[in-house]
Amino acid sequence: MDVANQRSQSKEISSFSSLVNTPSLVNAPHESSHRTTEAHRFIETELQHNERMPKDRQNVLKSALDFVSQISYSSLASQPMPNIPDTGMDLPSGSTAPELLYMMLPSTLDAPETDAKTFHWPDHITGSTLERMLLYLIENEGDDQITLHYRICVYTKAFFFLIKSPQHHYSKAVCERLKQSEREYKRVALASLGRLPFLSSPSLSLIQALLSGAMLMQYLGNMSYSWNLTAFASSMLVALNLYAVETTDDLDDDTQASLYWCYYLDKVLSCFLVRQPSLPKLRIDPTSMIPVRSANPLKTTVKIMVEMAKIQEVVLEMQLNQDAVADKSQIDAIIFSADSLLTLIKETRSSVPSRFQLDFDAAEFAQAAISATIFKCSRWSSVYQDRCLDNARKALTVLIAMLDREDAQPDTADQYSSFLTW
């Protein structure tokens, strides 16, 4: 590597390290609530400057304004402390309790005889990898880098396991105990994330830890920090030249999972924040790496999410180059992809158990929101403008219905509706 490249890389790492250790920057509200702030400003402007607006439309916009404000500030008011990694937090001493292994492992087994009640969201940590990480943490009391990486992955997964586990059949005392465990798992994951050395050599375990941290930050609502962690994971995939592979023949399951999950997070978060993506264009279709023949029906939802990310990759290019009018054939092609995705969502949801229907509602919401953005970025005809409005209405209608259904059927310890992170 020449001197100029070394200086550039050193500057990038130094910049990211200072960002990690500056809570006020990583938790900037104007970054993490970019979309809601934009919507709030647009609706207020409409109400203030359109005096001839019909009364019924004013009422609709006022309701939408209240809804946007609720999403923007409700979680902030209930959390006096920001959910950010803290290097001052104490880490647990000794090895990890073996109960974590017994609790989580059945939910990751990809076998037909697995009890359907144990299904949980698949991620970049496969069942065999989780078993290996847990056994390492149980049998080792050290504080080496591998332990730190594994601790972030395991405790993040344990946190998600608890908040997604049905709890309606437990007593109030047991539910409170589970909440305490949930808070402890989150605390350990954040404390470990705060100690993550970003100057380490690229490795798969470090990439896995960064992606686990990015997913945790995304769920906690800190999209800016999630994007930063995803960007660092992307740079390590680039350093290992994994983004440039043209076949998956030589890639193991863990590497493939990390690659397509990083792709998904990079495109979704970059589109959400309207930032340049960090992971270069892949030379293979990321959906080709997703195992769909699985006992876990949620694996099909992951494929839909990555298909959606492929569309968002194109939409992001349109958002970042709004001065240039996109070719009409390109607009028609991306609209066709979005319409085909909706068909796939509807076909797939008919084959999964009813308790997973909310995830497919979330997929339809995201598809409608993305379609609205596509039509908004195009400038070709009034038909596109009408379809933009139709999709925006559909997205709002589906989202409100999901929130109502979530309130009416509380079944988990999920503090925030996870579909809001799509």
BAVEXDREN-40865 format. One record per residue (C-alpha): x, y, z. Coordinates in Angstrom, 3 decimals, decimal comma. Layout:
// residues N
{{X Y Z}}
...
***
This chain:
// residues 422
{{0,000 0,000 0,000}}
{{1,436 3,440 -0,930}}
{{1,795 6,331 1,521}}
{{-1,273 8,194 0,213}}
{{-3,511 5,166 0,664}}
{{-2,108 4,556 4,160}}
{{-2,870 8,155 5,145}}
{{-6,381 7,893 3,697}}
{{-7,121 4,664 5,566}}
{{-5,633 6,057 8,784}}
{{-7,796 9,172 8,491}}
{{-10,928 7,072 7,910}}
{{-10,250 4,822 10,925}}
{{-9,390 7,793 13,136}}
{{-12,568 9,564 12,099}}
{{-14,704 6,530 12,865}}
{{-12,987 5,943 16,218}}
{{-13,720 9,512 17,300}}
{{-17,318 9,066 16,194}}
{{-17,686 5,898 18,263}}
{{-16,451 7,655 21,393}}
{{-18,643 10,746 20,977}}
{{-22,196 9,914 22,061}}
{{-23,573 13,325 21,144}}
{{-22,567 12,721 17,538}}
{{-23,666 9,143 17,059}}
{{-27,034 9,841 18,631}}
{{-27,813 13,032 16,743}}
{{-31,626 13,272 16,539}}
{{-31,590 15,082 13,205}}
{{-29,832 12,091 11,631}}
{{-31,690 9,224 13,274}}
{{-35,118 10,761 12,525}}
{{-34,343 12,059 9,028}}
{{-37,473 10,710 7,381}}
{{-39,928 11,653 10,121}}
{{-38,510 15,175 10,332}}
{{-38,893 15,577 6,566}}
{{-42,512 14,325 6,717}}
{{-43,301 16,588 9,697}}
{{-41,945 19,671 7,900}}
{{-43,791 18,870 4,650}}
{{-47,185 18,393 6,353}}
{{-46,808 21,548 8,460}}
{{-45,981 23,561 5,345}}
{{-49,072 22,231 3,580}}
{{-51,322 23,157 6,503}}
{{-49,861 26,654 6,923}}
{{-49,758 27,789 3,292}}
{{-52,794 26,179 1,675}}
{{-55,701 28,184 3,040}}
{{-58,177 26,820 0,492}}
{{-57,589 23,229 1,474}}
{{-60,874 21,354 2,097}}
{{-61,735 20,674 5,729}}
{{-61,641 16,897 5,357}}
{{-58,144 17,026 3,891}}
{{-56,996 19,306 6,714}}
{{-58,248 16,746 9,212}}
{{-56,388 13,950 7,422}}
{{-53,124 15,921 7,397}}
{{-53,507 16,885 11,051}}
{{-53,999 13,222 11,945}}
{{-50,911 12,341 9,898}}
{{-48,949 15,087 11,692}}
{{-49,941 13,685 15,085}}
{{-48,984 10,204 13,900}}
{{-45,536 11,315 12,693}}
{{-44,923 13,161 15,960}}
{{-45,888 10,072 17,936}}
{{-43,404 7,894 16,045}}
{{-40,657 10,523 16,312}}
{{-40,789 11,322 19,988}}
{{-42,617 8,599 21,948}}
{{-39,609 6,319 22,331}}
{{-37,337 9,283 23,064}}
{{-39,518 10,429 25,957}}
{{-39,467 6,982 27,549}}
{{-35,678 6,642 27,333}}
{{-33,699 9,205 29,326}}
{{-30,456 7,370 28,533}}
{{-29,400 6,931 24,876}}
{{-28,936 3,392 23,593}}
{{-25,310 3,729 22,588}}
{{-22,203 1,679 23,344}}
{{-20,488 2,871 26,516}}
{{-16,853 2,040 27,215}}
{{-17,488 2,731 30,901}}
{{-19,924 -0,159 31,336}}
{{-18,692 -3,186 33,257}}
{{-18,570 -6,507 31,455}}
{{-19,595 -9,728 33,216}}
{{-16,696 -11,550 34,833}}
{{-16,064 -15,230 34,232}}
{{-17,533 -17,431 31,538}}
{{-21,018 -17,211 30,041}}
{{-23,811 -19,091 31,814}}
{{-24,571 -22,384 29,997}}
{{-28,308 -21,678 30,288}}
{{-28,015 -19,404 27,263}}
{{-27,058 -22,439 25,185}}
{{-30,039 -24,467 26,368}}
{{-32,417 -21,523 25,894}}
{{-31,522 -20,361 22,397}}
{{-30,127 -23,327 20,519}}
{{-33,445 -25,137 19,787}}
{{-34,769 -22,017 18,046}}
{{-31,917 -22,084 15,508}}
{{-32,028 -25,753 14,564}}
{{-32,965 -26,031 10,907}}
{{-34,672 -29,412 11,073}}
{{-38,229 -30,500 10,205}}
{{-38,787 -31,966 13,655}}
{{-38,074 -28,634 15,354}}
{{-41,004 -27,355 17,405}}
{{-42,640 -24,536 15,408}}
{{-43,125 -22,544 18,582}}
{{-39,366 -21,989 18,767}}
{{-38,998 -20,247 15,394}}
{{-37,229 -16,895 15,591}}
{{-35,882 -14,439 13,078}}
{{-32,913 -15,861 11,166}}
{{-29,857 -13,650 10,899}}
{{-26,181 -13,859 9,940}}
{{-25,407 -16,179 12,874}}
{{-26,350 -19,733 11,874}}
{{-27,344 -22,387 14,380}}
{{-24,010 -24,221 14,210}}
{{-22,122 -20,942 14,613}}
{{-24,203 -19,927 17,620}}
{{-23,459 -23,286 19,221}}
{{-19,724 -22,836 18,624}}
{{-19,746 -19,264 19,972}}
{{-21,726 -20,213 23,076}}
{{-19,500 -23,194 23,866}}
{{-16,427 -20,969 23,487}}
{{-17,854 -18,377 25,899}}
{{-18,916 -21,064 28,380}}
{{-15,525 -22,787 28,393}}
{{-13,307 -19,679 28,339}}
{{-13,031 -16,898 30,908}}
{{-10,560 -14,774 28,978}}
{{-11,137 -11,333 27,471}}
{{-9,432 -11,773 24,112}}
{{-10,733 -10,296 20,864}}
{{-12,558 -13,462 19,839}}
{{-14,392 -13,468 23,181}}
{{-15,435 -9,858 22,612}}
{{-16,705 -10,601 19,097}}
{{-18,622 -13,671 20,242}}
{{-20,091 -11,860 23,234}}
{{-21,593 -9,146 21,006}}
{{-23,125 -11,749 18,684}}
{{-24,444 -14,050 21,438}}
{{-25,897 -11,406 23,748}}
{{-27,493 -9,486 20,879}}
{{-29,129 -12,699 19,720}}
{{-30,215 -13,484 23,301}}
{{-31,775 -10,007 23,564}}
{{-33,789 -10,527 20,380}}
{{-34,699 -14,050 21,476}}
{{-36,339 -12,779 24,661}}
{{-38,201 -9,820 23,207}}
{{-39,678 -12,025 20,463}}
{{-40,631 -14,945 22,719}}
{{-44,373 -15,351 23,448}}
{{-45,004 -14,442 27,089}}
{{-48,791 -14,375 27,458}}
{{-48,788 -17,721 29,299}}
{{-46,249 -16,585 31,939}}
{{-47,085 -15,051 35,308}}
{{-46,404 -11,372 35,980}}
{{-43,439 -12,257 38,198}}
{{-41,853 -14,430 35,489}}
{{-42,397 -11,720 32,850}}
{{-40,660 -9,188 35,083}}
{{-37,744 -11,577 35,533}}
{{-37,514 -11,992 31,755}}
{{-37,476 -8,200 31,346}}
{{-34,532 -8,006 33,748}}
{{-32,680 -10,612 31,691}}
{{-33,553 -8,717 28,516}}
{{-32,072 -5,500 29,945}}
{{-28,963 -7,376 31,094}}
{{-28,390 -8,945 27,668}}
{{-28,721 -5,524 26,026}}
{{-26,345 -3,994 28,581}}
{{-23,674 -6,647 27,957}}
{{-24,037 -6,315 24,171}}
{{-23,687 -2,508 24,326}}
{{-20,777 -2,672 26,771}}
{{-18,957 -5,155 24,524}}
{{-19,707 -3,045 21,457}}
{{-18,200 -0,024 23,198}}
{{-14,922 -1,937 23,622}}
{{-14,726 -3,175 20,044}}
{{-11,286 -2,297 18,594}}
{{-11,854 -0,919 15,111}}
{{-8,134 -1,033 14,340}}
{{-8,164 -4,852 14,369}}
{{-7,329 -6,784 11,235}}
{{-10,397 -7,736 9,172}}
{{-11,870 -11,084 10,172}}
{{-15,194 -12,868 9,815}}
{{-15,849 -12,815 13,573}}
{{-15,310 -9,038 13,674}}
{{-17,648 -8,568 10,694}}
{{-20,264 -10,718 12,462}}
{{-19,909 -8,618 15,633}}
{{-20,299 -5,373 13,669}}
{{-23,430 -6,651 11,928}}
{{-24,924 -7,819 15,241}}
{{-24,252 -4,364 16,665}}
{{-25,795 -2,732 13,587}}
{{-28,975 -4,816 13,964}}
{{-29,202 -3,956 17,662}}
{{-28,751 -0,238 16,956}}
{{-31,342 -0,405 14,165}}
{{-33,878 -1,957 16,521}}
{{-33,124 0,600 19,250}}
{{-33,777 3,397 16,753}}
{{-30,221 4,699 16,392}}
{{-30,101 4,449 12,602}}
{{-27,040 6,664 12,249}}
{{-24,917 4,459 14,499}}
{{-26,314 1,363 12,789}}
{{-25,237 2,813 9,441}}
{{-21,746 3,526 10,802}}
{{-21,295 -0,045 12,033}}
{{-22,595 -1,395 8,713}}
{{-20,166 0,881 6,865}}
{{-17,253 -0,518 8,850}}
{{-18,399 -4,098 8,209}}
{{-18,651 -3,218 4,501}}
{{-15,087 -1,868 4,445}}
{{-13,848 -5,126 5,957}}
{{-15,700 -7,202 3,366}}
{{-14,021 -5,034 0,737}}
{{-10,618 -5,504 2,406}}
{{-11,141 -9,275 2,262}}
{{-12,286 -8,920 -1,385}}
{{-15,500 -10,777 -0,569}}
{{-17,697 -8,232 -2,356}}
{{-16,030 -9,136 -5,664}}
{{-16,678 -12,890 -5,623}}
{{-18,440 -14,173 -8,716}}
{{-19,457 -17,544 -7,323}}
{{-20,383 -18,880 -3,899}}
{{-18,649 -22,238 -4,422}}
{{-15,752 -21,361 -2,111}}
{{-17,783 -19,448 0,506}}
{{-19,049 -21,140 3,656}}
{{-22,533 -20,492 5,041}}
{{-21,325 -17,950 7,625}}
{{-19,509 -15,850 5,041}}
{{-22,474 -15,885 2,668}}
{{-24,863 -14,911 5,483}}
{{-22,638 -12,011 6,524}}
{{-22,371 -10,842 2,920}}
{{-26,084 -10,720 2,125}}
{{-27,042 -9,308 5,549}}
{{-24,431 -6,571 5,168}}
{{-25,803 -5,870 1,696}}
{{-29,326 -5,602 3,096}}
{{-28,379 -3,280 5,970}}
{{-26,176 -1,095 3,772}}
{{-28,872 -0,481 1,152}}
{{-31,793 -0,083 3,581}}
{{-29,996 2,301 5,963}}
{{-28,343 4,301 3,167}}
{{-31,721 4,735 1,483}}
{{-33,317 5,685 4,805}}
{{-30,654 8,332 5,551}}
{{-30,054 9,229 1,853}}
{{-26,320 8,549 2,108}}
{{-23,830 7,004 -0,256}}
{{-23,759 3,216 0,246}}
{{-20,584 1,733 1,712}}
{{-20,662 -1,703 0,083}}
{{-19,836 -1,644 -3,649}}
{{-22,126 -3,373 -6,112}}
{{-21,896 -7,137 -5,720}}
{{-20,990 -9,282 -8,686}}
{{-23,451 -11,984 -7,699}}
{{-27,139 -11,813 -6,853}}
{{-27,306 -11,539 -3,032}}
{{-30,574 -13,505 -2,937}}
{{-28,769 -16,509 -4,453}}
{{-26,939 -16,955 -1,134}}
{{-30,118 -17,239 0,967}}
{{-31,159 -20,805 1,789}}
{{-34,894 -20,990 1,092}}
{{-35,398 -24,725 1,628}}
{{-35,584 -24,398 5,366}}
{{-37,800 -25,634 8,176}}
{{-38,000 -22,020 9,337}}
{{-40,708 -20,224 7,289}}
{{-39,166 -16,855 8,155}}
{{-36,247 -17,604 5,813}}
{{-38,581 -16,758 2,916}}
{{-39,210 -13,355 4,501}}
{{-35,456 -12,694 4,554}}
{{-35,320 -13,327 0,815}}
{{-38,119 -10,795 0,314}}
{{-36,171 -8,270 2,408}}
{{-33,031 -8,701 0,291}}
{{-35,081 -8,476 -2,925}}
{{-36,435 -5,218 -1,545}}
{{-32,890 -4,028 -0,822}}
{{-31,999 -4,604 -4,491}}
{{-34,789 -2,212 -5,439}}
{{-33,675 0,283 -2,790}}
{{-30,170 0,205 -4,264}}
{{-31,584 1,592 -7,526}}
{{-33,916 4,016 -5,722}}
{{-30,960 5,369 -3,742}}
{{-29,104 6,152 -6,972}}
{{-32,168 8,116 -8,098}}
{{-32,319 9,975 -4,766}}
{{-28,646 10,892 -4,879}}
{{-28,877 12,107 -8,492}}
{{-32,163 13,996 -8,527}}
{{-30,749 16,686 -10,823}}
{{-30,475 14,105 -13,586}}
{{-33,786 12,925 -15,035}}
{{-33,822 9,132 -15,057}}
{{-34,409 7,322 -18,317}}
{{-38,069 6,321 -18,677}}
{{-37,149 2,727 -19,456}}
{{-35,178 2,594 -16,217}}
{{-38,172 3,948 -14,289}}
{{-40,455 1,381 -15,915}}
{{-38,010 -1,426 -15,082}}
{{-37,773 -0,541 -11,392}}
{{-41,563 -0,121 -11,194}}
{{-41,933 -3,594 -12,704}}
{{-39,525 -4,978 -10,075}}
{{-41,507 -3,323 -7,268}}
{{-44,813 -4,681 -8,622}}
{{-43,289 -8,161 -8,973}}
{{-42,075 -7,946 -5,376}}
{{-45,612 -7,215 -4,187}}
{{-46,830 -10,299 -6,050}}
{{-44,098 -12,375 -4,370}}
{{-45,089 -11,038 -0,937}}
{{-48,734 -11,958 -1,453}}
{{-47,905 -15,428 -2,810}}
{{-45,467 -16,194 0,004}}
{{-47,673 -15,042 2,870}}
{{-50,343 -17,567 1,901}}
{{-47,959 -20,417 2,752}}
{{-46,776 -19,306 6,213}}
{{-48,515 -19,690 9,602}}
{{-50,924 -16,946 10,659}}
{{-48,717 -15,757 13,539}}
{{-46,181 -14,496 10,984}}
{{-48,696 -12,428 8,996}}
{{-47,641 -9,179 10,676}}
{{-44,198 -9,548 9,093}}
{{-45,808 -9,732 5,658}}
{{-47,963 -6,708 6,455}}
{{-44,671 -4,950 7,195}}
{{-43,304 -6,104 3,858}}
{{-46,322 -4,667 2,039}}
{{-45,894 -1,385 3,919}}
{{-42,236 -1,186 2,898}}
{{-43,035 -2,064 -0,715}}
{{-45,678 0,667 -0,897}}
{{-43,352 3,238 0,687}}
{{-40,541 2,368 -1,728}}
{{-42,914 2,516 -4,704}}
{{-44,061 5,976 -3,600}}
{{-40,419 7,083 -3,536}}
{{-39,844 5,706 -7,042}}
{{-42,774 7,662 -8,463}}
{{-41,729 10,754 -6,506}}
{{-38,256 10,660 -8,083}}
{{-39,628 10,197 -11,598}}
{{-40,793 13,174 -13,652}}
{{-42,468 11,600 -16,618}}
{{-46,228 11,813 -16,333}}
{{-49,210 12,708 -14,180}}
{{-49,981 8,980 -14,007}}
{{-46,788 8,515 -11,967}}
{{-47,860 11,325 -9,649}}
{{-51,224 9,659 -9,065}}
{{-49,559 6,306 -8,355}}
{{-47,152 8,034 -5,963}}
{{-50,116 9,335 -3,959}}
{{-51,885 5,960 -4,116}}
{{-48,847 4,118 -2,755}}
{{-48,278 6,716 -0,032}}
{{-51,878 6,277 1,102}}
{{-51,531 2,512 1,049}}
{{-48,333 2,632 3,112}}
{{-49,991 4,844 5,738}}
{{-53,110 2,662 5,839}}
{{-51,109 -0,552 6,271}}
{{-48,896 0,996 8,956}}
{{-51,859 2,248 11,009}}
{{-53,523 -1,179 10,726}}
{{-50,327 -2,877 11,942}}
{{-50,047 -0,549 14,930}}
{{-53,694 -1,202 15,849}}
{{-53,178 -4,956 15,553}}
{{-50,011 -4,769 17,653}}
{{-51,887 -2,903 20,431}}
{{-54,793 -5,331 20,338}}
{{-52,675 -8,491 20,517}}
{{-49,702 -7,930 22,857}}
{{-47,920 -11,285 22,976}}
{{-44,227 -10,517 23,390}}
{{-41,913 -8,266 25,373}}
{{-41,150 -6,327 22,192}}
{{-40,956 -2,694 23,403}}
{{-40,884 -1,295 19,868}}
{{-42,677 -2,779 16,883}}
{{-39,789 -4,292 14,954}}
{{-41,563 -3,805 11,642}}
{{-40,860 -0,085 12,027}}
{{-37,192 -0,788 11,202}}
{{-37,964 -2,066 7,686}}
***
